[in-house]
């Protein structure tokens, strides 16, 4: 199933700049307000000791908690009633959140060397380290950074490519074209056209890096790379090594998938367009960034891949409307022992696109009061994909409610990969077995139908993993100076070839700025969280299936109805961010180490099949 990771509200993203409240979407339909000059709201003090540090932490936490409620309400209104007035109110609140956050982060840095108890030390580190784009203390540079950030977002948001016939397409429209077309010339033009919008970003991005690095140094870090990597309860260099270890586990499976897909594309397009060896031209993989390949499934799937049922059709046959779809997803969680959603969820959520006003339809999960006012906002389509997305979004909501008793700074997932991983973990249980249990499917297909289902999963989840890793590998090296400005584009494609085995379909130079064609680069949204979520979801799923006593293939397991698995999951969710993430991981999995072996276990039948296909076709794997 193609499950795009879903984002929280824009204001939740703003709060995440300080507290990491929730992850944001791996897709590019996101927005981010820009930093404003700090206008301190806390009490200044010249005393640097434990008692003054704790007083500062308490004041900051109380102020940020109240501010988050105001910001969430402003953003909810804007997202559900899009007008110039609501946009202005949302932007003003966003600037208030940013300026307050910058102020508290700067103040927190003053107490970095004060010895505190573990809880307050953790809170202080969160206040200090979770800014994504720290502004320099110099007010003029602060203002310059805010202006650059705004310009970068504007260049991306207003970007369009116009074809020779005068038809101009936005990024979502170009992405749809690349997902639907199989004409190499059209794909190439759309691919190249979208990257033209990023060229003017290059000097702005270079200056932004300089200013943000200065801001990071003002907070006590060597550079922005060290700040970003310091948010994972381990030394920055150890975290980098951990990512390399995890990727080393996954790479053999990815290599087999890459080899198979390249061979199928060669058969479809021929040697001139899709060579049998070497990296795959990036425009042929059905996605603007070649980050997920699910849209080319029909081009590469085996003849017998059809599982024999269609969830969209089954929903229609069983009279599922939008509310019934959400009720069914709620039933998944209550079957695990979670309490039902509050009445306010049903009266305040948005399930159907209104006909009388403009709204933001992008699916998102909300926690408006940091307690019980949880909601989802979707323009639900009665499709298989949205049935899965609803389960995913409720994963966020049940996580939010589980940690509601934590102090505000700990109302968050254990690390920024956990929140997305929980929703995806639940989605992995939407198996044919689950569909049969809830009465949508009469019989579970035979195991010989599993290859098609696993291949479809792998084209999105396994294909995404190296892309999810390389985005920040490039940025961290830019931030620490390993990659110089005159090497931006060259280094980008070197890393894409190293990790993904994809290449630009036409020659690229340093006149181009291809990283800017991916929203998260000009938008300054960290990306490693998505790689982590793709590892953690399988590790959680395997562990919960073991707790549930399921002894069958893990890709066929659903934890639906198992209260023992639900209790263990809830125990982890209730911890929020109060403990280092290895402690939270240990609750469900029994280990404090992330491990991609569960990914390999899940896709084991597919790995065997892929290797057989590649061997039979005498394919030369690798690139």
C-alpha positions, -999 to 999 in steps of 0.1 A, spaced: 0 0 0 12 35 -8 11 53 24 25 89 23 36 102 56 12 128 69 20 161 84 7 180 114 -5 216 111 18 244 101 17 257 136 26 223 150 56 225 127 65 259 141 64 245 177 84 216 164 112 241 157 116 242 195 101 211 209 99 186 180 61 183 187 55 162 156 71 152 123 61 168 90 53 152 57 79 136 35 57 149 6 63 184 -6 28 199 1 38 216 33 44 252 44 64 268 70 63 303 85 95 322 88 116 333 117 111 368 131 134 388 154 133 376 190 112 396 214 120 380 247 91 371 270 110 354 299 126 370 329 163 378 324 186 368 351 224 372 356 225 342 380 237 310 364 230 281 389 206 252 392 178 271 410 178 298 383 179 273 355 149 254 369 130 286 373 138 295 337 127 260 325 94 262 344 87 297 330 95 286 295 75 255 297 44 273 310 47 300 283 52 276 255 23 254 266 -1 283 266 13 297 233 9 263 216 -28 262 224 -33 297 209 -12 287 179 -31 255 173 -64 272 174 -53 299 150 -39 273 125 -70 251 128 -92 280 119 -69 290 90 -68 254 76 -106 251 77 -115 286 66 -89 299 42 -92 336 38 -68 365 37 -78 374 73 -73 339 87 -40 336 68 -28 369 84 -38 357 119 -20 324 114 11 341 101 12 365 130 8 337 155 35 318 137 59 347 140 51 349 177 59 312 182 92 316 164 103 347 182 95 332 216 112 300 207 144 316 195 145 336 227 141 306 249 166 286 230 192 314 233 185 317 270 187 279 275 222 279 261 234 300 290 226 271 314 242 244 292 270 237 318 248 238 349 244 205 367 208 195 369 186 165 378 179 142 348 144 155 341 153 192 340 185 185 322 165 168 295 140 197 293 168 222 291 185 203 263 152 201 244 147 239 247 183 245 235 187 219 207 154 216 189 155 248 169 158 238 132 169 272 118 185 291 147 188 328 141 220 347 150 219 370 180 227 400 157 193 416 150 203 426 115 214 391 106 183 377 123 161 398 100 182 388 70 177 351 78 140 356 81 139 373 48 159 346 30 138 319 45 107 337 32 121 341 -2 131 304 -5 97 293 5 81 317 -19 103 305 -48 92 269 -41 56 277 -34 51 298 -65 71 275 -88 55 264 -121 67 250 -154 51 261 -186 51 238 -216 54 249 -252 16 250 -256 14 276 -229 0 252 -203 17 259 -169 17 232 -142 24 235 -104 45 209 -86 16 187 -76 3 188 -112 38 179 -125 40 151 -100 7 137 -112 19 139 -147 51 119 -138 30 93 -120 7 88 -149 28 92 -181 50 66 -196 63 88 -224 101 94 -217 101 127 -235 72 140 -214 87 127 -182 121 143 -190 105 177 -198 85 177 -165 116 165 -145 138 192 -160 112 219 -159 105 216 -122 142 218 -114 145 251 -133 125 268 -105 153 260 -80 182 277 -98 176 311 -82 176 295 -47 213 287 -48 228 321 -35 200 324 -10 206 289 3 243 295 6 238 327 27 211 309 48 236 282 57 262 309 68 236 326 90 221 295 105 256 281 113 263 314 132 230 309 150 240 274 159 274 286 172 255 312 194 238 282 210 270 264 217 273 241 187 301 239 161 276 241 133 240 234 123 249 198 115 260 191 151 228 208 164 205 187 142 223 155 151 224 163 188 186 156 192 189 118 193 201 110 228 236 102 216 267 119 205 263 134 170 291 113 155 276 81 171 242 89 155 258 92 121 274 58 126 241 43 137 225 55 104 253 39 84 248 6 103 211 5 97 215 13 60 241 -15 58 214 -40 69 189 -28 44 211 -23 13 211 -59 1 173 -59 -2 174 -25 -19 200 -38 -43 178 -67 -53 148 -44 -58 169 -19 -78 182 -47 -100 147 -61 -107 131 -27 -114 160 -16 -137 156 -48 -157 119 -44 -161 123 -7 -171 149 -18 -197 123 -42 -212 97 -14 -213 118 14 -226 149 -2 -243 186 4 -239 187 40 -250 162 52 -224 167 27 -196 201 10 -197 205 -26 -184 234 -16 -161 244 14 -140 222 39 -122 185 42 -132 176 76 -149 157 94 -122 127 105 -144 116 69 -151 106 59 -116 71 75 -114 80 102 -89 93 137 -92 122 129 -69 125 91 -75 118 87 -38 90 62 -41 83 39 -70 48 27 -63 32 44 -93 52 22 -117 39 -10 -100 18 -19 -130 48 -17 -153 70 -40 -132 46 -63 -114 45 -100 -124 14 -113 -144 -1 -131 -114 3 -102 -89 -34 -94 -86 -45 -105 -51 -81 -110 -63 -98 -82 -43 -101 -44 -44 -105 -26 -11 -121 5 -27 -147 -18 -42 -152 -36 -10 -158 -4 9 -185 6 -16 -201 -29 -15 -204 -26 23 -218 9 23 -188 26 40 -192 63 40 -165 87 54 -176 85 90 -179 47 89 -144 45 76 -131 65 106 -153 45 130 -137 13 117 -103 27 122 -112 37 158 -124 1 162 -88 -11 155 -75 8 185 -103 0 208 -98 -37 199 -63 -32 214 -77 -19 246 -75 19 240 -104 41 251 -128 53 225 -122 88 210 -139 116 228 -172 130 216 -154 162 206 -133 143 181 -165 135 161 -180 169 164 -148 189 157 -129 168 131 -132 175 94 -139 143 74 -155 156 42 -144 185 20 -168 214 25 -185 228 -5 -189 264 8 -153 274 15 -116 267 8 -98 243 32 -65 226 34 -73 190 24 -39 174 32 -46 148 59 -33 157 93 -37 148 130 -42 175 156 -39 180 194 -53 214 201 -52 216 239 -24 192 248 -50 170 266 -81 155 250 -91 178 221 -77 156 194 -89 157 158 -81 147 122 -86 169 92 -91 151 59 -111 154 27 -117 117 28 -121 98 -4 -138 64 -1 -107 46 -14 -83 19 -2 -55 45 2 -76 68 24 -88 38 45 -51 32 53 -44 69 58 -72 71 84 -57 43 104 -23 61 101 -37 95 113 -54 79 143 -21 65 152 -9 101 158 -41 109 178 -38 80 201 -1 88 206 -10 124 214 -36 113 240 -14 87 255 13 112 266 -11 139 277 -1 135 314 35 143 306 49 178 312 45 200 281 81 197 269 77 159 269 44 159 250 61 145 220 73 112 205 105 95 218 124 108 188 111 125 157 109 91 139 86 76 164 54 96 157 53 87 120 64 51 128 34 45 151 9 54 124 27 33 99 30 4 123 -8 3 126 -11 5 88 11 -26 85 -17 -45 102 -42 -37 75 -37 -71 60 -61 -94 42 -65 -111 76 -77 -79 91 -100 -72 62 -116 -106 68 -119 -100 105 -139 -68 100 -161 -84 74 -148 -67 43 -132 -98 28 -147 -133 27 -115 -153 24 -78 -145 27 -59 -150 -6 -34 -178 -8 2 -172 -1 11 -172 -38 -6 -138 -40 17 -123 -14 45 -114 -38 24 -88 -56 14 -72 -22 50 -73 -10 63 -58 -42 39 -29 -40 49 -23 -4 86 -25 -13 83 -1 -42 73 26 -18 89 17 15 122 0 5 127 23 -24 123 53 -1 149 44 24 181 55 7 164 87 -4 152 93 32 188 89 43 207 109 17 189 142 20 204 150 54 237 133 45 240 160 19 228 188 42 250 178 72 281 179 49 270 213 36 265 226 71 299 214 83 317 227 53 327 193 38 306 201 7 316 236 -5 291 259 -23 308 254 -56 301 216 -52 265 217 -42 250 200 -73 279 177 -80 278 163 -44 240 160 -45 242 136 -75 272 118 -61 252 109 -30 221 100 -50 241 76 -70 259 62 -40 227 56 -19 199 52 -45 217 41 -77 198 68 -97 213 94 -120 202 127 -136 187 119 -170 205 148 -186 238 166 -178 237 188 -147 261 216 -137 268 240 -109 245 264 -126 217 241 -114 206 237 -78 187 204 -79 185 200 -40 161 230 -41 136 211 -61 128 191 -30 106 211 -6 124 200 26 157 217 15 144 253 9 118 247 36 145 236 62 126 205 73 149 177 87 145 145 68 163 117 87 131 112 107 115 95 77 143 71 73 141 62 110 103 58 108 107 34 79 130 12 101 111 16 133 76 7 119 88 -28 109 106 -33 142 75 -23 162 53 -45 140 75 -75 144 77 -71 182 40 -65 186 32 -96 164 55 -116 187 37 -103 218 4 -112 202 17 -147 197 14 -147 159 37 -174 146 30 -169 109 48 -148 83 52 -113 98 39 -97 66 6 -115 71 3 -106 108 -23 -82 121 -24 -73 158 -61 -64 156 -80 -75 187 -49 -83 207 -50 -64 240 -16 -77 252 0 -60 222 -21 -29 228 -11 -27 264 26 -29 256 22 -3 228 3 21 251 30 17 278 55 31 253 32 58 240 25 72 275 62 79 280 62 106 253 96 121 252 103 118 289 130 92 285 158 87 259 143 69 229 162 37 236 142 33 268 110 38 249 121 14 222 129 -12 248 94 -13 262 79 -27 230 109 -45 214 130 -57 244 160 -40 229 175 -5 231 189 -6 196 172 1 164 174 -29 141 165 -32 105 164 -71 106 126 -68 110 125 -51 76 143 -81 61 120 -105 79 89 -88 66 101 -88 30 119 -122 31 97 -139 6 101 -110 -18 138 -110 -14 139 -147 -25 116 -140 -54 136 -109 -66 169 -128 -65 153 -156 -85 140 -132 -111 173 -114 -114 192 -147 -117 168 -162 -143 172 -130 -164 210 -130 -160 209 -95 -147 241 -78 -136 231 -62 -103 247 -32 -87 257 1 -103 
